[in-house]
Amino acid sequence: MIGRVVFLGLLFICVAAEAEENSGLLRKPSCPDTAEILACPLNLAPVCGSDGNTYANECTLCVQRQTTRVDILIAKEESC
């Protein structure tokens, strides 16, 4: 019986920690208002998109948003 309680307690802690890690708010990227992005800088500042893909930087995420017409948001400021 005590083993079950300990197991359930540890399981709860793991689930709570994962929920806290994923509780970050999604952020809309600051894309230019122009209909066309000519070129993105080559700087490497990875962002994780809400679509589960890692983009080299915010600009490349903006290009993907414009190309696919899908509202991709920034999930976190690092690789997925």
ZADO-1210 file (C-alpha; in nm, 4 decimals, padded with zeros to 6 digits):
<atoms>
<atom x="00.0000" y="00.0000" z="00.0000" code="MET" pos="1"/>
<atom x="00.2755" y="00.2458" z="00.0923" code="ILE" pos="2"/>
<atom x="00.4574" y="00.1544" z="-00.2284" code="GLY" pos="3"/>
<atom x="00.1541" y="00.2591" z="-00.4324" code="ARG" pos="4"/>
<atom x="00.1268" y="00.5900" z="-00.2508" code="VAL" pos="5"/>
<atom x="00.4956" y="00.6625" z="-00.3082" code="VAL" pos="6"/>
<atom x="00.4672" y="00.5642" z="-00.6746" code="PHE" pos="7"/>
<atom x="00.1596" y="00.7829" z="-00.7276" code="LEU" pos="8"/>
<atom x="00.3313" y="01.0722" z="-00.5492" code="GLY" pos="9"/>
<atom x="00.6370" y="01.0461" z="-00.7741" code="LEU" pos="10"/>
<atom x="00.4154" y="01.0172" z="-01.0805" code="LEU" pos="11"/>
<atom x="00.2274" y="01.3312" z="-00.9779" code="PHE" pos="12"/>
<atom x="00.5545" y="01.5224" z="-00.9326" code="ILE" pos="13"/>
<atom x="00.6750" y="01.4183" z="-01.2793" code="CYS" pos="14"/>
<atom x="00.3465" y="01.5164" z="-01.4447" code="VAL" pos="15"/>
<atom x="00.3396" y="01.8504" z="-01.2622" code="ALA" pos="16"/>
<atom x="00.6998" y="01.9277" z="-01.3636" code="ALA" pos="17"/>
<atom x="00.6247" y="01.8500" z="-01.7290" code="GLU" pos="18"/>
<atom x="00.3104" y="02.0642" z="-01.7220" code="ALA" pos="19"/>
<atom x="00.5095" y="02.3542" z="-01.5758" code="GLU" pos="20"/>
<atom x="00.7723" y="02.3182" z="-01.8485" code="GLU" pos="21"/>
<atom x="00.5055" y="02.3248" z="-02.1208" code="ASN" pos="22"/>
<atom x="00.2986" y="02.6018" z="-01.9629" code="SER" pos="23"/>
<atom x="00.4922" y="02.8798" z="-02.1363" code="GLY" pos="24"/>
<atom x="00.2750" y="03.1065" z="-02.3408" code="LEU" pos="25"/>
<atom x="00.2945" y="03.0955" z="-02.7160" code="LEU" pos="26"/>
<atom x="00.4271" y="03.4161" z="-02.8658" code="ARG" pos="27"/>
<atom x="00.3415" y="03.5653" z="-03.2016" code="LYS" pos="28"/>
<atom x="00.6593" y="03.6308" z="-03.4030" code="PRO" pos="29"/>
<atom x="00.7387" y="03.9870" z="-03.5027" code="SER" pos="30"/>
<atom x="00.7149" y="03.9440" z="-03.8772" code="CYS" pos="31"/>
<atom x="00.7359" y="04.2400" z="-04.1143" code="PRO" pos="32"/>
<atom x="00.4039" y="04.3656" z="-04.2464" code="ASP" pos="33"/>
<atom x="00.5222" y="04.3457" z="-04.6042" code="THR" pos="34"/>
<atom x="00.3720" y="04.0769" z="-04.8221" code="ALA" pos="35"/>
<atom x="00.7148" y="03.9435" z="-04.9083" code="GLU" pos="36"/>
<atom x="01.0312" y="03.8823" z="-04.7077" code="ILE" pos="37"/>
<atom x="01.3276" y="03.9163" z="-04.9401" code="LEU" pos="38"/>
<atom x="01.6031" y="03.7581" z="-04.7310" code="ALA" pos="39"/>
<atom x="01.6533" y="03.6439" z="-04.3747" code="CYS" pos="40"/>
<atom x="01.9719" y="03.7088" z="-04.1800" code="PRO" pos="41"/>
<atom x="02.2022" y="03.4125" z="-04.1386" code="LEU" pos="42"/>
<atom x="02.2213" y="03.4418" z="-03.7597" code="ASN" pos="43"/>
<atom x="02.1513" y="03.1226" z="-03.5674" code="LEU" pos="44"/>
<atom x="01.8959" y="03.1919" z="-03.2962" code="ALA" pos="45"/>
<atom x="01.6749" y="02.8804" z="-03.3009" code="PRO" pos="46"/>
<atom x="01.3067" y="02.9062" z="-03.2165" code="VAL" pos="47"/>
<atom x="01.0592" y="02.6243" z="-03.1711" code="CYS" pos="48"/>
<atom x="00.7394" y="02.6720" z="-03.3667" code="GLY" pos="49"/>
<atom x="00.3967" y="02.5696" z="-03.2447" code="SER" pos="50"/>
<atom x="00.3983" y="02.3225" z="-03.5353" code="ASP" pos="51"/>
<atom x="00.6790" y="02.1271" z="-03.3647" code="GLY" pos="52"/>
<atom x="00.9521" y="02.2351" z="-03.6066" code="ASN" pos="53"/>
<atom x="01.2743" y="02.4142" z="-03.5172" code="THR" pos="54"/>
<atom x="01.3528" y="02.7243" z="-03.7248" code="TYR" pos="55"/>
<atom x="01.6995" y="02.8792" z="-03.7561" code="ALA" pos="56"/>
<atom x="01.5629" y="03.2161" z="-03.6416" code="ASN" pos="57"/>
<atom x="01.2401" y="03.4117" z="-03.6136" code="GLU" pos="58"/>
<atom x="01.2658" y="03.5343" z="-03.9730" code="CYS" pos="59"/>
<atom x="01.2675" y="03.1813" z="-04.1155" code="THR" pos="60"/>
<atom x="00.9587" y="03.1048" z="-03.9087" code="LEU" pos="61"/>
<atom x="00.7945" y="03.4148" z="-04.0614" code="CYS" pos="62"/>
<atom x="00.8805" y="03.2928" z="-04.4109" code="VAL" pos="63"/>
<atom x="00.7175" y="02.9582" z="-04.3333" code="GLN" pos="64"/>
<atom x="00.4076" y="03.1382" z="-04.2006" code="ARG" pos="65"/>
<atom x="00.3772" y="03.3367" z="-04.5226" code="GLN" pos="66"/>
<atom x="00.4489" y="03.0404" z="-04.7482" code="THR" pos="67"/>
<atom x="00.2007" y="02.8013" z="-04.5868" code="THR" pos="68"/>
<atom x="-00.0525" y="03.0614" z="-04.4663" code="ARG" pos="69"/>
<atom x="-00.0547" y="02.8800" z="-04.1302" code="VAL" pos="70"/>
<atom x="-00.0500" y="03.0797" z="-03.8058" code="ASP" pos="71"/>
<atom x="00.2690" y="02.9339" z="-03.6546" code="ILE" pos="72"/>
<atom x="00.3579" y="03.0791" z="-03.3151" code="LEU" pos="73"/>
<atom x="00.6813" y="03.0635" z="-03.1158" code="ILE" pos="74"/>
<atom x="00.6569" y="02.7957" z="-02.8471" code="ALA" pos="75"/>
<atom x="01.0029" y="02.8592" z="-02.7017" code="LYS" pos="76"/>
<atom x="01.3258" y="03.0448" z="-02.7737" code="GLU" pos="77"/>
<atom x="01.5335" y="02.7324" z="-02.8419" code="GLU" pos="78"/>
<atom x="01.5252" y="02.4141" z="-03.0455" code="SER" pos="79"/>
<atom x="01.2224" y="02.1901" z="-03.0084" code="CYS" pos="80"/>
</atoms>
